[in-house]
């Protein structure tokens, strides 16, 4: 194959009207429209690289514009010139001396960075004819570490330590791969427990999920205390007390209220309390964990970067790391987070409640098991059963487990007809929505 040159970047403001049916709703985000700033790296060959970053609707255009700005750093570059030093390329995106002022390494700018870096990794894996998890797992430890930016985290994890972690599991990787090929990676479902669902719907969906083989369930909380407990007991009535139930407050409470509410919810025997307070409050999470030791504390989907995860781990503030595939700077930064979590011996259970996030994180968790943590203990990937029909190679679930992806790439390519229909605001789906609103006098 001739040298692969990235010739252009196509960026799309993609939005799905999930708020109509309360899909994705929680105590804070009550009307989300699952959305993505989606980018396609076009090349001088038949190969493309696809990437996205997830949002909840309004403001998606801001991330789209940030991706367009950052795309200047990939156009007219060869793929080899990027992959030969992925750490340097990531820094190129995060160290723009004027654009960095809007971050640094957080918010809209970092979301855009994640989309673009993930697209590069997708193109890289396609060029190597491997699914991303295999590309990473077959790299030599020093190659993986070369993609990680240790700036700001080397007081918690050094390059030498990272290489040692990866090297220590090389000889037994084949046995773990056989486990994933045989049974898949364990998952949990959030699809039965959205905040806006009625109690009857929660009961029905929990019963259906149990019949499908699910053993781990998550319920959104953060409403009135009595309502949360009642909804929790409904789920417990359907799934029993041997299956796992997690509760998620989506940052609803301050620290003191979070302590009180977590104590109240402890009667449900939750496997973890997720996002009990503001994700920037590392010491607040540490206090909640300290004062309610019977309930594990989990967070991560809104933790901006590897530096914050470092501090969470150093402070002993969380029991579960919930990395997000594109909240931080894409694959590169998630490699750093996986390695730090392994050093601190904290399990990683990725966030995947959003369009494309399930497709993404299955690769990261498979790599974690094969090469980093070498463990499935207390580890599950979130699954939401929404919007997978729009993907060229959607996730495959069997008996509450993710099956290993087999196609080359990062599994994130969306069908062209879906890109056209759900492009905002001119796609057919949104034109139909506006027509309905106008007819009801709401537009």
C-alpha positions as CSV (number, residue, x, y, z in Angstrom):
1,X,0.0,0.0,0.0
2,X,1.2,3.5,-0.8
3,X,2.0,5.9,2.0
4,X,-1.2,7.0,3.7
5,X,-1.7,10.7,3.7
6,X,-4.6,12.4,5.5
7,X,-6.0,14.8,2.9
8,X,-9.0,16.3,4.6
9,X,-11.2,16.1,7.7
10,X,-15.0,15.9,7.5
11,X,-16.8,17.0,10.7
12,X,-20.5,16.5,11.4
13,X,-22.8,17.8,14.2
14,X,-24.7,14.6,14.8
15,X,-27.7,14.5,17.1
16,X,-30.3,11.9,18.0
17,X,-33.6,13.0,19.6
18,X,-33.5,10.6,22.5
19,X,-35.1,13.1,24.9
20,X,-38.5,12.3,23.4
21,X,-38.5,9.0,25.3
22,X,-36.4,9.9,28.3
23,X,-33.5,7.7,27.1
24,X,-30.4,8.7,29.0
25,X,-32.2,10.8,31.6
26,X,-30.9,11.2,35.1
27,X,-31.4,13.5,38.1
28,X,-29.3,16.3,36.5
29,X,-29.7,15.7,32.7
30,X,-33.4,15.3,32.3
31,X,-33.8,15.8,28.5
32,X,-30.6,14.6,26.8
33,X,-30.4,14.2,23.0
34,X,-27.5,11.8,22.5
35,X,-25.1,13.6,20.2
36,X,-21.6,13.5,18.8
37,X,-19.1,15.8,17.2
38,X,-18.2,13.2,14.5
39,X,-15.1,13.4,12.3
40,X,-13.8,11.4,9.3
41,X,-10.1,11.5,8.3
42,X,-10.1,11.2,4.6
43,X,-6.9,9.9,2.9
44,X,-5.3,9.4,-0.5
45,X,-6.3,5.7,-0.2
46,X,-9.6,3.8,0.3
47,X,-9.0,3.9,4.1
48,X,-10.6,6.4,6.4
49,X,-10.3,7.1,10.1
50,X,-13.5,7.7,12.2
51,X,-13.8,9.3,15.6
52,X,-16.4,11.0,17.7
53,X,-16.9,12.6,21.1
54,X,-20.1,12.4,23.0
55,X,-22.4,15.2,24.2
56,X,-26.0,15.7,25.2
57,X,-27.2,18.0,22.4
58,X,-27.0,21.8,22.9
59,X,-23.3,22.8,22.6
60,X,-22.4,20.0,20.3
61,X,-21.7,22.6,17.7
62,X,-19.0,24.1,19.9
63,X,-17.2,20.8,20.0
64,X,-17.6,20.4,16.3
65,X,-15.9,23.8,15.7
66,X,-13.1,22.8,18.0
67,X,-12.5,19.6,16.0
68,X,-12.4,21.7,12.8
69,X,-9.8,23.9,14.4
70,X,-7.6,21.0,15.6
71,X,-7.9,19.2,12.2
72,X,-5.2,21.6,10.9
73,X,-2.7,19.4,12.7
74,X,-3.5,16.3,10.7
75,X,-4.3,17.5,7.2
76,X,-1.5,16.8,4.7
77,X,0.4,14.6,7.2
78,X,1.2,10.9,6.6
79,X,-0.2,8.4,9.1
80,X,3.4,7.1,9.7
81,X,4.6,10.6,10.7
82,X,1.9,10.6,13.4
83,X,2.1,7.0,14.7
84,X,5.9,7.0,15.0
85,X,5.5,9.4,17.9
86,X,1.9,9.4,19.2
87,X,2.9,11.1,22.4
88,X,4.3,14.1,20.5
89,X,1.2,14.2,18.3
90,X,-1.1,14.3,21.3
91,X,1.0,17.2,22.8
92,X,0.7,19.0,19.5
93,X,-3.1,19.0,20.0
94,X,-3.0,20.0,23.7
95,X,-0.2,22.5,23.6
96,X,-1.4,25.0,21.0
97,X,-0.1,28.1,22.8
98,X,-3.2,30.2,22.2
99,X,-5.9,27.5,22.0
100,X,-4.6,25.9,25.2
101,X,-5.7,28.9,27.1
102,X,-9.3,27.7,26.7
103,X,-8.4,24.4,28.5
104,X,-5.9,23.3,29.3
105,X,-6.7,19.7,28.7
106,X,-10.3,20.0,29.8
107,X,-13.8,21.0,28.5
108,X,-14.7,21.5,24.9
109,X,-11.1,21.6,23.7
110,X,-10.2,18.3,25.3
111,X,-13.4,16.6,24.0
112,X,-12.4,17.7,20.5
113,X,-8.9,16.4,21.1
114,X,-10.4,13.0,22.1
115,X,-12.4,12.8,18.9
116,X,-9.5,13.6,16.6
117,X,-7.0,11.3,18.4
118,X,-9.5,8.4,18.4
119,X,-10.0,8.9,14.7
120,X,-6.2,8.6,14.2
121,X,-6.1,5.4,16.2
122,X,-9.1,4.1,14.2
123,X,-7.2,4.8,11.0
124,X,-4.0,3.3,12.4
125,X,-5.8,0.0,13.4
126,X,-7.5,-0.2,9.9
127,X,-4.1,0.3,8.2
128,X,-2.7,-2.6,10.4
129,X,-5.8,-4.7,9.6
130,X,-6.5,-5.2,13.3
131,X,-9.3,-4.3,15.8
132,X,-7.9,-1.6,18.1
133,X,-7.7,-3.9,21.1
134,X,-5.5,-6.3,19.2
135,X,-3.3,-3.6,17.8
136,X,-2.6,-2.4,21.4
137,X,-2.3,-5.8,22.9
138,X,0.3,-6.9,20.3
139,X,2.5,-3.8,20.8
140,X,5.7,-4.2,22.7
141,X,5.4,-2.6,26.2
142,X,7.8,0.2,25.2
143,X,5.7,1.0,22.1
144,X,2.5,1.4,24.2
145,X,4.3,3.6,26.7
146,X,5.6,5.8,23.9
147,X,2.0,6.9,23.3
148,X,1.5,8.0,26.9
149,X,2.3,11.6,28.1
150,X,3.8,11.2,31.5
151,X,4.0,15.0,32.1
152,X,2.2,15.8,35.3
153,X,1.8,12.2,36.3
154,X,5.3,10.8,36.7
155,X,5.1,11.5,40.5
156,X,2.5,8.7,40.5
157,X,3.6,6.5,37.6
158,X,7.0,6.5,35.8
159,X,7.7,5.2,32.3
160,X,9.8,2.4,33.8
161,X,6.9,1.3,36.1
162,X,4.5,1.4,33.2
163,X,6.8,-0.8,31.1
164,X,7.2,-3.2,34.0
165,X,3.4,-3.5,34.4
166,X,2.9,-4.3,30.7
167,X,5.9,-6.7,30.6
168,X,4.8,-8.6,33.6
169,X,1.7,-9.9,31.8
170,X,3.1,-10.7,28.4
171,X,3.7,-14.4,28.9
172,X,0.1,-15.2,30.0
173,X,-1.7,-13.0,27.5
174,X,-2.7,-16.0,25.3
175,X,-4.7,-17.6,28.2
176,X,-6.6,-14.4,28.9
177,X,-7.4,-14.0,25.2
178,X,-8.9,-17.5,25.2
179,X,-11.2,-16.4,28.1
180,X,-12.4,-13.3,26.1
181,X,-12.9,-15.4,23.0
182,X,-14.9,-18.0,24.9
183,X,-17.2,-15.8,27.1
184,X,-16.6,-12.2,26.3
185,X,-16.1,-9.3,28.8
186,X,-18.6,-8.9,31.6
187,X,-21.1,-6.0,31.3
188,X,-23.8,-4.3,33.2
189,X,-27.0,-2.6,31.9
190,X,-28.2,0.9,32.6
191,X,-31.1,0.6,30.1
192,X,-33.7,-0.4,32.7
193,X,-33.0,2.4,35.2
194,X,-33.2,5.8,33.5
195,X,-34.5,8.6,35.8
196,X,-37.4,9.5,33.5
197,X,-38.8,6.0,33.3
198,X,-42.0,5.1,35.2
199,X,-41.8,2.6,38.0
200,X,-43.8,0.1,35.9
201,X,-41.4,0.5,33.0
202,X,-38.4,0.0,35.3
203,X,-40.0,-3.2,36.7
204,X,-40.7,-4.5,33.2
205,X,-37.3,-3.7,31.8
206,X,-35.5,-5.2,34.8
207,X,-37.5,-8.4,34.4
208,X,-36.7,-8.5,30.7
209,X,-33.0,-7.9,31.2
210,X,-32.8,-10.6,33.9
211,X,-34.3,-13.1,31.4
212,X,-31.7,-12.0,28.8
213,X,-28.9,-13.0,31.1
214,X,-28.0,-9.8,32.8
215,X,-26.6,-10.0,36.4
216,X,-25.5,-6.4,36.9
217,X,-28.0,-3.5,36.8
218,X,-27.7,0.3,37.4
219,X,-30.4,2.6,38.6
220,X,-30.4,6.4,38.4
221,X,-31.1,8.2,41.7
222,X,-31.1,11.7,42.9
223,X,-34.9,12.3,43.2
224,X,-36.8,12.4,46.5
225,X,-35.3,10.0,49.0
226,X,-38.4,7.9,49.4
227,X,-38.8,7.7,45.6
228,X,-35.2,6.6,45.1
229,X,-35.6,3.8,47.7
230,X,-38.9,2.7,46.3
231,X,-37.5,2.5,42.8
232,X,-34.5,0.7,44.1
233,X,-36.6,-1.9,45.9
234,X,-38.6,-2.4,42.7
235,X,-35.4,-3.4,40.9
236,X,-34.3,-5.6,43.9
237,X,-37.7,-7.4,43.8
238,X,-37.1,-8.3,40.2
239,X,-33.3,-9.1,40.2
240,X,-33.0,-10.5,43.7
241,X,-30.2,-9.9,46.2
242,X,-27.5,-12.1,44.6
243,X,-27.3,-10.0,41.5
244,X,-25.5,-6.6,41.5
245,X,-27.3,-3.3,41.7
246,X,-25.4,0.0,41.3
247,X,-26.9,3.5,41.9
248,X,-25.9,6.7,40.0
249,X,-26.6,10.2,41.3
250,X,-24.9,12.0,38.4
251,X,-23.4,14.7,40.6
252,X,-26.7,15.8,42.1
253,X,-25.6,16.3,45.7
254,X,-23.1,18.3,47.7
255,X,-20.8,16.3,49.9
256,X,-22.9,16.4,53.1
257,X,-26.1,15.5,51.3
258,X,-24.2,12.8,49.4
259,X,-23.1,11.2,52.6
260,X,-26.6,11.2,54.0
261,X,-28.2,9.9,50.8
262,X,-25.6,7.2,50.3
263,X,-26.2,6.0,53.9
264,X,-30.0,5.9,53.1
265,X,-29.4,3.9,49.9
266,X,-27.1,1.5,51.6
267,X,-30.1,-0.7,52.5
268,X,-30.3,-1.6,48.8
269,X,-26.8,-3.0,49.2
270,X,-25.5,-1.1,46.1
271,X,-22.3,-2.5,44.5
272,X,-21.3,1.2,44.1
273,X,-22.5,4.7,44.4
274,X,-21.6,6.6,41.2
275,X,-20.9,10.3,40.9
276,X,-22.3,11.3,44.3
277,X,-21.0,14.8,44.0
278,X,-19.2,17.2,41.7
279,X,-16.4,15.4,39.8
280,X,-13.9,18.1,40.5
281,X,-14.2,17.5,44.2
282,X,-11.5,14.9,44.9
283,X,-11.4,15.5,48.6
284,X,-15.2,15.4,48.8
285,X,-15.2,12.0,47.2
286,X,-12.6,10.9,49.7
287,X,-14.7,12.1,52.6
288,X,-17.8,10.3,51.3
289,X,-15.8,7.1,50.9
290,X,-14.4,7.5,54.4
291,X,-17.7,8.2,56.1
292,X,-19.8,5.6,54.3
293,X,-17.3,2.7,54.0
294,X,-20.0,0.1,53.4
295,X,-20.6,1.5,49.9
296,X,-17.9,1.7,47.2
297,X,-17.5,5.1,45.5
298,X,-17.2,5.3,41.7
299,X,-16.6,8.2,39.3
300,X,-14.8,9.2,36.2
301,X,-17.1,10.0,33.2
302,X,-16.7,13.7,33.9
303,X,-13.1,13.6,35.2
304,X,-11.3,15.8,32.8
305,X,-7.8,14.3,32.4
306,X,-5.1,12.0,33.7
307,X,-3.9,14.5,36.2
308,X,-7.3,14.4,38.0
309,X,-7.4,10.6,37.9
310,X,-3.9,10.7,39.4
311,X,-5.1,12.7,42.3
312,X,-8.2,10.6,42.9
313,X,-5.9,7.6,43.1
314,X,-3.3,9.2,45.3
315,X,-6.0,10.5,47.7
316,X,-7.7,7.1,48.0
317,X,-10.9,8.9,46.9
318,X,-12.5,6.2,44.7
319,X,-13.0,2.4,44.7
320,X,-13.9,2.3,41.0
321,X,-12.3,4.2,38.0
322,X,-14.9,5.0,35.4
323,X,-12.8,6.2,32.5
324,X,-14.6,7.7,29.5
325,X,-13.4,7.0,26.0
326,X,-13.5,10.6,24.8
327,X,-13.9,12.9,27.8
328,X,-10.2,12.7,28.2
329,X,-7.7,12.9,25.3
330,X,-8.7,9.8,23.5
331,X,-6.8,6.5,23.5
332,X,-3.5,8.1,24.5
333,X,-4.7,9.5,27.8
334,X,-6.8,6.4,28.6
335,X,-3.7,4.3,28.3
336,X,-2.2,6.5,31.1
337,X,-5.3,6.1,33.2
338,X,-5.4,2.3,32.8
339,X,-1.8,2.0,33.8
340,X,-2.2,4.3,36.9
341,X,-5.3,2.3,38.0
342,X,-3.3,-0.9,37.7
343,X,-0.5,0.5,39.8
344,X,-2.9,1.6,42.5
345,X,-4.9,-1.7,42.2
346,X,-8.2,0.0,41.6
347,X,-10.6,-1.7,39.1
348,X,-11.6,0.1,35.9
349,X,-15.3,-0.1,34.9
350,X,-15.7,2.3,31.9
351,X,-18.6,4.7,31.4
352,X,-20.5,3.9,28.2
353,X,-23.8,5.6,28.6
354,X,-23.9,7.5,25.3
355,X,-23.8,7.2,21.5
356,X,-20.7,5.2,20.4
357,X,-19.2,4.8,23.9
358,X,-20.1,1.1,24.1
359,X,-18.4,0.6,20.7
360,X,-15.3,2.4,22.0
361,X,-14.8,1.1,25.5
362,X,-15.0,-2.6,24.6
363,X,-11.6,-2.2,23.1
364,X,-10.1,-0.4,26.1
365,X,-11.4,-3.0,28.5
366,X,-10.2,-5.9,26.4
367,X,-6.7,-4.4,26.3
368,X,-6.8,-3.7,30.0
369,X,-7.5,-7.4,30.7
370,X,-5.0,-8.7,28.2
371,X,-2.1,-6.4,28.9
372,X,-2.5,-4.1,31.9
373,X,-4.6,-5.4,34.9
374,X,-4.8,-9.0,33.7
375,X,-7.9,-9.3,35.9
376,X,-11.7,-9.5,35.5
377,X,-12.2,-9.2,39.3
378,X,-14.9,-6.5,40.1
379,X,-14.7,-5.3,36.5
380,X,-17.7,-4.7,34.2
381,X,-18.3,-2.4,31.2
382,X,-21.5,-0.3,31.1
383,X,-24.0,-1.1,28.3
384,X,-27.0,0.9,27.1
385,X,-29.1,-0.6,24.4
386,X,-29.6,2.5,22.3
387,X,-28.5,3.6,18.8
388,X,-26.3,0.7,17.9
389,X,-28.2,0.2,14.7
390,X,-26.5,3.2,13.3
391,X,-23.0,1.7,13.4
392,X,-21.3,-0.3,10.7
393,X,-19.8,-2.7,13.3
394,X,-22.0,-2.4,16.4
395,X,-21.2,-4.1,19.7
396,X,-22.4,-7.7,20.2
397,X,-23.8,-8.8,23.5
398,X,-24.4,-12.3,24.7
399,X,-25.5,-13.3,28.2
400,X,-24.5,-9.9,29.7
401,X,-21.0,-10.0,28.1
402,X,-19.4,-8.0,25.3
403,X,-18.1,-10.2,22.6
404,X,-14.7,-9.3,21.2
405,X,-14.8,-7.0,18.1
406,X,-13.2,-8.7,15.1
407,X,-13.2,-6.0,12.4
408,X,-10.2,-3.7,11.9
409,X,-10.5,-0.3,13.6
410,X,-12.1,1.2,16.7
411,X,-15.7,0.1,15.8
412,X,-16.9,3.7,15.7
413,X,-17.9,4.2,12.0
414,X,-21.5,5.4,11.6
415,X,-23.5,4.5,8.5
416,X,-23.6,7.3,5.9
417,X,-27.4,7.2,5.8
418,X,-27.5,7.8,9.6
419,X,-25.0,10.7,9.3
420,X,-27.2,12.3,6.7
421,X,-30.5,11.8,8.5
422,X,-29.3,12.9,11.9
423,X,-27.0,15.8,11.0
424,X,-28.1,18.9,12.9
425,X,-30.0,21.0,11.9
426,X,-30.5,20.1,8.3
427,X,-30.9,16.3,8.5
428,X,-34.2,14.8,7.7
429,X,-34.9,13.7,11.3
430,X,-34.4,17.3,12.6
431,X,-36.5,18.8,9.8
432,X,-39.3,16.5,10.8
433,X,-38.9,17.5,14.4
434,X,-39.1,21.2,13.6
435,X,-42.2,20.6,11.4
436,X,-43.9,18.9,14.4
437,X,-42.9,21.7,16.7
438,X,-44.2,24.3,14.3
439,X,-47.5,22.5,13.9
440,X,-47.9,22.5,17.7
441,X,-46.9,26.2,17.9
442,X,-43.7,25.4,19.8
443,X,-41.1,26.3,17.2
